[in-house]
């Protein structure tokens, strides 16, 4: 997420903001980890992913 560094920093530091934006403010942001994975395929990069921590596999994953 090099081109959107401000969003990266906001979501990394304040993940609650993302869930408010998608109208799910009641979501427990503490069970999510925000990352910016790069998929090996001629540098295909995702801007951001909120994936659940290991023990919360039944919760949805959000692609930003």
Gaussian input, Z-matrix of N, CA and C with variables (Angstrom, degrees):
# hf/3-21g

backbone

0 1
 N
 C     1     B1
 C     2     B2     1     A1
 N     3     B3     2     A2     1     D1
 C     4     B4     3     A3     2     D2
 C     5     B5     4     A4     3     D3
 N     6     B6     5     A5     4     D4
 C     7     B7     6     A6     5     D5
 C     8     B8     7     A7     6     D6
 N     9     B9     8     A8     7     D7
 C    10    B10     9     A9     8     D8
 C    11    B11    10    A10     9     D9
 N    12    B12    11    A11    10    D10
 C    13    B13    12    A12    11    D11
 C    14    B14    13    A13    12    D12
 N    15    B15    14    A14    13    D13
 C    16    B16    15    A15    14    D14
 C    17    B17    16    A16    15    D15
 N    18    B18    17    A17    16    D16
 C    19    B19    18    A18    17    D17
 C    20    B20    19    A19    18    D18
 N    21    B21    20    A20    19    D19
 C    22    B22    21    A21    20    D20
 C    23    B23    22    A22    21    D21
 N    24    B24    23    A23    22    D22
 C    25    B25    24    A24    23    D23
 C    26    B26    25    A25    24    D24
 N    27    B27    26    A26    25    D25
 C    28    B28    27    A27    26    D26
 C    29    B29    28    A28    27    D27
 N    30    B30    29    A29    28    D28
 C    31    B31    30    A30    29    D29
 C    32    B32    31    A31    30    D30
 N    33    B33    32    A32    31    D31
 C    34    B34    33    A33    32    D32
 C    35    B35    34    A34    33    D33
 N    36    B36    35    A35    34    D34
 C    37    B37    36    A36    35    D35
 C    38    B38    37    A37    36    D36
 N    39    B39    38    A38    37    D37
 C    40    B40    39    A39    38    D38
 C    41    B41    40    A40    39    D39
 N    42    B42    41    A41    40    D40
 C    43    B43    42    A42    41    D41
 C    44    B44    43    A43    42    D42
 N    45    B45    44    A44    43    D43
 C    46    B46    45    A45    44    D44
 C    47    B47    46    A46    45    D45
 N    48    B48    47    A47    46    D46
 C    49    B49    48    A48    47    D47
 C    50    B50    49    A49    48    D48
 N    51    B51    50    A50    49    D49
 C    52    B52    51    A51    50    D50
 C    53    B53    52    A52    51    D51
 N    54    B54    53    A53    52    D52
 C    55    B55    54    A54    53    D53
 C    56    B56    55    A55    54    D54
 N    57    B57    56    A56    55    D55
 C    58    B58    57    A57    56    D56
 C    59    B59    58    A58    57    D57
 N    60    B60    59    A59    58    D58
 C    61    B61    60    A60    59    D59
 C    62    B62    61    A61    60    D60
 N    63    B63    62    A62    61    D61
 C    64    B64    63    A63    62    D62
 C    65    B65    64    A64    63    D63
 N    66    B66    65    A65    64    D64
 C    67    B67    66    A66    65    D65
 C    68    B68    67    A67    66    D66
 N    69    B69    68    A68    67    D67
 C    70    B70    69    A69    68    D68
 C    71    B71    70    A70    69    D69
 N    72    B72    71    A71    70    D70
 C    73    B73    72    A72    71    D71
 C    74    B74    73    A73    72    D72
 N    75    B75    74    A74    73    D73
 C    76    B76    75    A75    74    D74
 C    77    B77    76    A76    75    D75
 N    78    B78    77    A77    76    D76
 C    79    B79    78    A78    77    D77
 C    80    B80    79    A79    78    D78
 N    81    B81    80    A80    79    D79
 C    82    B82    81    A81    80    D80
 C    83    B83    82    A82    81    D81
 N    84    B84    83    A83    82    D82
 C    85    B85    84    A84    83    D83
 C    86    B86    85    A85    84    D84
 N    87    B87    86    A86    85    D85
 C    88    B88    87    A87    86    D86
 C    89    B89    88    A88    87    D87
 N    90    B90    89    A89    88    D88
 C    91    B91    90    A90    89    D89
 C    92    B92    91    A91    90    D90
 N    93    B93    92    A92    91    D91
 C    94    B94    93    A93    92    D92
 C    95    B95    94    A94    93    D93
 N    96    B96    95    A95    94    D94
 C    97    B97    96    A96    95    D95
 C    98    B98    97    A97    96    D96
 N    99    B99    98    A98    97    D97
 C   100   B100    99    A99    98    D98
 C   101   B101   100   A100    99    D99
 N   102   B102   101   A101   100   D100
 C   103   B103   102   A102   101   D101
 C   104   B104   103   A103   102   D102
 N   105   B105   104   A104   103   D103
 C   106   B106   105   A105   104   D104
 C   107   B107   106   A106   105   D105
 N   108   B108   107   A107   106   D106
 C   109   B109   108   A108   107   D107
 C   110   B110   109   A109   108   D108
 N   111   B111   110   A110   109   D109
 C   112   B112   111   A111   110   D110
 C   113   B113   112   A112   111   D111
 N   114   B114   113   A113   112   D112
 C   115   B115   114   A114   113   D113
 C   116   B116   115   A115   114   D114
 N   117   B117   116   A116   115   D115
 C   118   B118   117   A117   116   D116
 C   119   B119   118   A118   117   D117
 N   120   B120   119   A119   118   D118
 C   121   B121   120   A120   119   D119
 C   122   B122   121   A121   120   D120
 N   123   B123   122   A122   121   D121
 C   124   B124   123   A123   122   D122
 C   125   B125   124   A124   123   D123
 N   126   B126   125   A125   124   D124
 C   127   B127   126   A126   125   D125
 C   128   B128   127   A127   126   D126
 N   129   B129   128   A128   127   D127
 C   130   B130   129   A129   128   D128
 C   131   B131   130   A130   129   D129
 N   132   B132   131   A131   130   D130
 C   133   B133   132   A132   131   D131
 C   134   B134   133   A133   132   D132
 N   135   B135   134   A134   133   D133
 C   136   B136   135   A135   134   D134
 C   137   B137   136   A136   135   D135
 N   138   B138   137   A137   136   D136
 C   139   B139   138   A138   137   D137
 C   140   B140   139   A139   138   D138
 N   141   B141   140   A140   139   D139
 C   142   B142   141   A141   140   D140
 C   143   B143   142   A142   141   D141
 N   144   B144   143   A143   142   D142
 C   145   B145   144   A144   143   D143
 C   146   B146   145   A145   144   D144
 N   147   B147   146   A146   145   D145
 C   148   B148   147   A147   146   D146
 C   149   B149   148   A148   147   D147
 N   150   B150   149   A149   148   D148
 C   151   B151   150   A150   149   D149
 C   152   B152   151   A151   150   D150
 N   153   B153   152   A152   151   D151
 C   154   B154   153   A153   152   D152
 C   155   B155   154   A154   153   D153
 N   156   B156   155   A155   154   D154
 C   157   B157   156   A156   155   D155
 C   158   B158   157   A157   156   D156
 N   159   B159   158   A158   157   D157
 C   160   B160   159   A159   158   D158
 C   161   B161   160   A160   159   D159
 N   162   B162   161   A161   160   D160
 C   163   B163   162   A162   161   D161
 C   164   B164   163   A163   162   D162
 N   165   B165   164   A164   163   D163
 C   166   B166   165   A165   164   D164
 C   167   B167   166   A166   165   D165
 N   168   B168   167   A167   166   D166
 C   169   B169   168   A168   167   D167
 C   170   B170   169   A169   168   D168
 N   171   B171   170   A170   169   D169
 C   172   B172   171   A171   170   D170
 C   173   B173   172   A172   171   D171
 N   174   B174   173   A173   172   D172
 C   175   B175   174   A174   173   D173
 C   176   B176   175   A175   174   D174
 N   177   B177   176   A176   175   D175
 C   178   B178   177   A177   176   D176
 C   179   B179   178   A178   177   D177
 N   180   B180   179   A179   178   D178
 C   181   B181   180   A180   179   D179
 C   182   B182   181   A181   180   D180
 N   183   B183   182   A182   181   D181
 C   184   B184   183   A183   182   D182
 C   185   B185   184   A184   183   D183
 N   186   B186   185   A185   184   D184
 C   187   B187   186   A186   185   D185
 C   188   B188   187   A187   186   D186
 N   189   B189   188   A188   187   D187
 C   190   B190   189   A189   188   D188
 C   191   B191   190   A190   189   D189

   B1=1.4360
   B2=1.5208
   B3=1.2920
   B4=1.4532
   B5=1.5241
   B6=1.3166
   B7=1.4561
   B8=1.5235
   B9=1.2964
   B10=1.4622
   B11=1.5236
   B12=1.3111
   B13=1.4665
   B14=1.5167
   B15=1.3150
   B16=1.4693
   B17=1.5230
   B18=1.3395
   B19=1.4630
   B20=1.5240
   B21=1.3151
   B22=1.4608
   B23=1.5242
   B24=1.3275
   B25=1.4677
   B26=1.5283
   B27=1.3360
   B28=1.4713
   B29=1.5191
   B30=1.3298
   B31=1.4677
   B32=1.5264
   B33=1.3176
   B34=1.4690
   B35=1.5320
   B36=1.3280
   B37=1.4641
   B38=1.5244
   B39=1.3296
   B40=1.4636
   B41=1.5294
   B42=1.3235
   B43=1.4663
   B44=1.5300
   B45=1.3209
   B46=1.4705
   B47=1.5264
   B48=1.3367
   B49=1.4669
   B50=1.5256
   B51=1.3323
   B52=1.4692
   B53=1.5211
   B54=1.3119
   B55=1.4644
   B56=1.5299
   B57=1.3140
   B58=1.4590
   B59=1.5324
   B60=1.3380
   B61=1.4671
   B62=1.5261
   B63=1.3244
   B64=1.4686
   B65=1.5259
   B66=1.3302
   B67=1.4586
   B68=1.5250
   B69=1.3201
   B70=1.4635
   B71=1.5365
   B72=1.3363
   B73=1.4601
   B74=1.5331
   B75=1.3200
   B76=1.4633
   B77=1.5320
   B78=1.3422
   B79=1.4637
   B80=1.5221
   B81=1.3141
   B82=1.4634
   B83=1.5275
   B84=1.3108
   B85=1.4709
   B86=1.5210
   B87=1.3261
   B88=1.4665
   B89=1.5213
   B90=1.3299
   B91=1.4626
   B92=1.5258
   B93=1.3525
   B94=1.4601
   B95=1.5213
   B96=1.3237
   B97=1.4539
   B98=1.5272
   B99=1.3195
   B100=1.4618
   B101=1.5217
   B102=1.3366
   B103=1.4590
   B104=1.5248
   B105=1.3186
   B106=1.4674
   B107=1.5225
   B108=1.3309
   B109=1.4628
   B110=1.5300
   B111=1.3184
   B112=1.4569
   B113=1.5168
   B114=1.3257
   B115=1.4552
   B116=1.5156
   B117=1.3089
   B118=1.4589
   B119=1.5279
   B120=1.2930
   B121=1.4529
   B122=1.5227
   B123=1.2860
   B124=1.4688
   B125=1.5229
   B126=1.3137
   B127=1.4574
   B128=1.5162
   B129=1.2979
   B130=1.4629
   B131=1.5207
   B132=1.3142
   B133=1.4596
   B134=1.5139
   B135=1.3179
   B136=1.4629
   B137=1.5194
   B138=1.3218
   B139=1.4575
   B140=1.5215
   B141=1.3090
   B142=1.4522
   B143=1.5093
   B144=1.3189
   B145=1.4587
   B146=1.5245
   B147=1.3154
   B148=1.4611
   B149=1.5219
   B150=1.3091
   B151=1.4648
   B152=1.5223
   B153=1.3154
   B154=1.4670
   B155=1.5164
   B156=1.2956
   B157=1.4566
   B158=1.5210
   B159=1.2791
   B160=1.4669
   B161=1.5254
   B162=1.3077
   B163=1.4650
   B164=1.5276
   B165=1.3255
   B166=1.4610
   B167=1.5234
   B168=1.3132
   B169=1.4583
   B170=1.5294
   B171=1.3192
   B172=1.4680
   B173=1.5328
   B174=1.3112
   B175=1.4587
   B176=1.5307
   B177=1.3354
   B178=1.4758
   B179=1.5263
   B180=1.3164
   B181=1.4644
   B182=1.5229
   B183=1.3295
   B184=1.4613
   B185=1.5173
   B186=1.3389
   B187=1.4603
   B188=1.5218
   B189=1.3227
   B190=1.4733
   B191=1.5152
   A1=109.81
   A2=117.04
   A3=121.11
   A4=112.11
   A5=118.42
   A6=120.34
   A7=112.06
   A8=118.93
   A9=123.10
   A10=110.29
   A11=115.35
   A12=120.56
   A13=112.41
   A14=117.44
   A15=119.20
   A16=111.17
   A17=116.80
   A18=119.12
   A19=110.90
   A20=116.51
   A21=119.89
   A22=110.07
   A23=116.09
   A24=120.04
   A25=111.50
   A26=116.75
   A27=119.85
   A28=111.58
   A29=116.47
   A30=119.83
   A31=111.59
   A32=117.37
   A33=120.96
   A34=110.28
   A35=116.19
   A36=120.54
   A37=113.56
   A38=117.04
   A39=121.84
   A40=110.24
   A41=118.53
   A42=120.29
   A43=113.47
   A44=118.01
   A45=120.62
   A46=111.43
   A47=117.14
   A48=121.18
   A49=110.98
   A50=116.24
   A51=119.89
   A52=111.03
   A53=116.81
   A54=120.56
   A55=111.56
   A56=117.28
   A57=119.52
   A58=110.47
   A59=117.10
   A60=121.30
   A61=112.68
   A62=117.05
   A63=119.77
   A64=111.85
   A65=115.67
   A66=122.68
   A67=112.77
   A68=116.29
   A69=122.02
   A70=108.96
   A71=117.01
   A72=120.02
   A73=114.03
   A74=117.08
   A75=120.50
   A76=112.39
   A77=118.29
   A78=122.12
   A79=109.68
   A80=115.47
   A81=120.95
   A82=108.82
   A83=117.74
   A84=122.64
   A85=112.28
   A86=117.74
   A87=120.98
   A88=113.26
   A89=117.82
   A90=119.36
   A91=111.57
   A92=116.40
   A93=121.76
   A94=111.05
   A95=114.11
   A96=121.93
   A97=107.19
   A98=117.46
   A99=121.51
   A100=109.29
   A101=116.40
   A102=121.49
   A103=109.32
   A104=115.90
   A105=121.75
   A106=108.83
   A107=116.44
   A108=119.85
   A109=112.53
   A110=114.33
   A111=121.00
   A112=107.73
   A113=115.71
   A114=121.35
   A115=108.45
   A116=116.32
   A117=120.70
   A118=110.16
   A119=116.44
   A120=123.72
   A121=105.96
   A122=116.12
   A123=121.38
   A124=111.10
   A125=115.43
   A126=123.92
   A127=113.71
   A128=116.55
   A129=122.32
   A130=106.61
   A131=117.24
   A132=121.05
   A133=110.40
   A134=116.00
   A135=122.12
   A136=107.82
   A137=117.32
   A138=120.17
   A139=112.58
   A140=117.10
   A141=119.17
   A142=111.99
   A143=115.03
   A144=121.63
   A145=108.52
   A146=115.45
   A147=120.83
   A148=105.58
   A149=116.49
   A150=120.66
   A151=108.54
   A152=114.92
   A153=119.35
   A154=110.72
   A155=114.43
   A156=119.92
   A157=108.42
   A158=117.05
   A159=123.27
   A160=114.77
   A161=118.66
   A162=121.47
   A163=114.35
   A164=118.25
   A165=121.75
   A166=110.93
   A167=117.46
   A168=123.05
   A169=113.87
   A170=119.33
   A171=121.49
   A172=112.95
   A173=118.01
   A174=122.13
   A175=109.57
   A176=117.73
   A177=120.51
   A178=112.32
   A179=116.32
   A180=124.23
   A181=106.41
   A182=116.39
   A183=121.44
   A184=110.16
   A185=116.60
   A186=122.72
   A187=107.18
   A188=115.88
   A189=122.27
   A190=109.36
   D1=44.61
   D2=-177.91
   D3=-64.55
   D4=-35.27
   D5=-177.84
   D6=-78.72
   D7=-19.77
   D8=-179.70
   D9=-120.02
   D10=51.44
   D11=-174.96
   D12=-59.09
   D13=-34.08
   D14=-178.74
   D15=-64.42
   D16=-40.38
   D17=177.83
   D18=-68.35
   D19=-39.09
   D20=177.40
   D21=-57.39
   D22=-50.10
   D23=-178.86
   D24=-63.19
   D25=-41.59
   D26=179.53
   D27=-62.86
   D28=-49.26
   D29=-178.55
   D30=-66.93
   D31=-35.11
   D32=-179.84
   D33=-67.62
   D34=-44.93
   D35=-177.14
   D36=-82.74
   D37=-34.00
   D38=-175.35
   D39=-132.36
   D40=71.61
   D41=-176.86
   D42=-61.47
   D43=-22.03
   D44=178.14
   D45=-58.14
   D46=-31.21
   D47=-178.97
   D48=-58.67
   D49=-42.34
   D50=-179.83
   D51=-59.66
   D52=-45.94
   D53=-177.00
   D54=-69.40
   D55=-29.32
   D56=172.98
   D57=-68.30
   D58=-39.76
   D59=179.53
   D60=-62.94
   D61=-35.11
   D62=179.93
   D63=-92.95
   D64=13.88
   D65=175.77
   D66=63.51
   D67=38.73
   D68=174.52
   D69=-131.86
   D70=58.55
   D71=-175.64
   D72=-65.97
   D73=-18.43
   D74=-179.01
   D75=-80.03
   D76=-5.75
   D77=-179.32
   D78=-67.47
   D79=136.19
   D80=177.56
   D81=-78.71
   D82=98.29
   D83=-177.40
   D84=-65.99
   D85=-17.43
   D86=-179.34
   D87=-69.92
   D88=-13.61
   D89=179.51
   D90=-94.46
   D91=3.77
   D92=-179.30
   D93=-113.24
   D94=150.89
   D95=174.15
   D96=-122.22
   D97=127.97
   D98=179.99
   D99=-94.54
   D100=123.55
   D101=179.74
   D102=-134.56
   D103=168.79
   D104=175.71
   D105=-128.30
   D106=77.20
   D107=-176.25
   D108=-71.28
   D109=149.37
   D110=174.50
   D111=-113.88
   D112=128.78
   D113=-177.83
   D114=-98.77
   D115=128.37
   D116=-176.74
   D117=-71.34
   D118=99.06
   D119=176.02
   D120=-168.92
   D121=75.19
   D122=-175.25
   D123=53.40
   D124=46.01
   D125=176.17
   D126=59.72
   D127=51.44
   D128=172.75
   D129=-81.66
   D130=118.58
   D131=-173.88
   D132=-122.54
   D133=134.86
   D134=172.90
   D135=-88.53
   D136=138.75
   D137=-179.49
   D138=-68.41
   D139=-31.14
   D140=178.63
   D141=179.28
   D142=151.51
   D143=180.00
   D144=-139.58
   D145=130.22
   D146=168.75
   D147=-98.87
   D148=103.55
   D149=177.79
   D150=-109.49
   D151=151.39
   D152=-176.84
   D153=-75.94
   D154=155.91
   D155=173.70
   D156=-70.06
   D157=166.63
   D158=-170.68
   D159=-52.52
   D160=-38.79
   D161=-174.15
   D162=-84.78
   D163=-0.63
   D164=-174.40
   D165=-119.30
   D166=51.18
   D167=-174.02
   D168=-70.85
   D169=-14.17
   D170=-180.00
   D171=-86.39
   D172=-6.12
   D173=-179.36
   D174=-86.62
   D175=153.31
   D176=-178.62
   D177=-71.07
   D178=156.63
   D179=173.14
   D180=-103.87
   D181=137.81
   D182=-178.27
   D183=-114.47
   D184=127.74
   D185=176.63
   D186=-100.14
   D187=124.47
   D188=-176.44
   D189=-99.73

